Amino acid sequence: MYCMAERDAVRIYGTDGAMLAEVTFPEVERGVVEIDHTFVDESLRGQGVAGELLARAASVISASGMLARPTCSYAVTWFERHPERAVILA
């Protein structure tokens, strides 16, 4: 498995190239991204993968100087559990 951070997403791929997990955060207005989708394949569920993806996404968003607006229910809950990351919230 390997993880790839992109401009508007963080994804985990299997060795066969199939996407196994992702969090997406397209820019919805100047300087603001919307964390709108989190997906983890059944084979990886219950292993903390979604939390790792959100942490990496928060780092990517912060490094880009953008602010985040979580609308995906998992992302909303993740930010509630990680108030130290609230500095990037729009």
C-alpha positions as CSV (number, residue, x, y, z in Angstrom):
1,M,0.0,0.0,0.0
2,Y,1.0,3.6,-0.6
3,C,-0.4,7.0,0.2
4,M,-0.6,9.8,-2.2
5,A,-1.4,13.4,-1.3
6,E,-2.8,15.6,-4.1
7,R,-3.9,19.1,-4.3
8,D,-7.5,18.2,-3.4
9,A,-7.3,14.7,-2.0
10,V,-5.4,12.2,-0.1
11,R,-5.7,8.6,-1.3
12,I,-4.3,5.2,-0.3
13,Y,-3.7,2.7,-3.1
14,G,-3.0,-1.0,-2.9
15,T,0.0,-2.6,-4.6
16,D,-2.2,-3.5,-7.5
17,G,-3.0,0.3,-8.0
18,A,-6.6,0.0,-6.8
19,M,-7.7,2.9,-4.6
20,L,-8.5,1.6,-1.1
21,A,-9.3,4.8,0.8
22,E,-9.6,8.6,0.2
23,V,-10.6,11.9,1.6
24,T,-11.4,14.7,-0.9
25,F,-11.3,18.4,-0.3
26,P,-11.9,20.5,-3.5
27,E,-11.6,24.3,-3.3
28,V,-15.1,25.7,-3.1
29,E,-14.2,29.4,-2.8
30,R,-11.0,31.4,-2.8
31,G,-8.8,30.0,0.0
32,V,-11.4,27.5,1.3
33,V,-11.7,23.8,0.6
34,E,-14.6,21.6,1.5
35,I,-13.8,18.2,3.1
36,D,-16.7,16.5,1.4
37,H,-16.0,12.8,1.2
38,T,-14.2,10.1,3.2
39,F,-14.1,6.5,2.0
40,V,-12.3,3.5,3.4
41,D,-12.5,0.0,1.7
42,E,-14.1,-2.7,3.9
43,S,-10.7,-4.5,4.0
44,L,-9.2,-1.5,5.9
45,R,-12.1,-0.5,8.2
46,G,-11.6,-0.4,11.9
47,Q,-7.8,0.1,11.6
48,G,-7.7,3.9,12.0
49,V,-7.2,4.5,8.3
50,A,-9.8,7.3,8.0
51,G,-8.3,9.1,10.9
52,E,-4.8,8.9,9.4
53,L,-6.2,10.2,6.1
54,L,-7.9,13.2,7.8
55,A,-4.7,14.0,9.7
56,R,-2.7,14.0,6.5
57,A,-5.4,16.0,4.7
58,A,-5.3,18.6,7.5
59,S,-1.6,18.8,7.1
60,V,-1.8,19.3,3.3
61,I,-4.5,21.9,3.7
62,S,-2.5,23.8,6.4
63,A,0.7,23.7,4.3
64,S,-1.2,25.1,1.3
65,G,-2.4,28.1,3.4
66,M,-6.0,27.2,2.8
67,L,-8.9,26.9,5.3
68,A,-11.2,23.9,5.6
69,R,-14.9,23.5,5.8
70,P,-15.8,19.9,6.8
71,T,-19.2,18.8,5.4
72,C,-18.5,15.0,5.4
73,S,-20.0,13.6,8.7
74,Y,-16.7,11.7,9.5
75,A,-14.6,14.9,9.0
76,V,-17.0,16.9,11.2
77,T,-16.6,14.4,14.0
78,W,-12.8,14.1,13.4
79,F,-12.4,17.9,13.9
80,E,-14.5,17.8,17.0
81,R,-12.2,15.1,18.4
82,H,-9.0,17.0,17.4
83,P,-9.6,20.7,18.5
84,E,-5.9,21.3,18.0
85,R,-6.5,21.2,14.3
86,A,-9.4,23.8,14.5
87,V,-7.0,26.5,13.4
88,I,-7.5,25.5,9.8
89,L,-11.3,25.7,9.9
90,A,-13.1,28.3,7.9
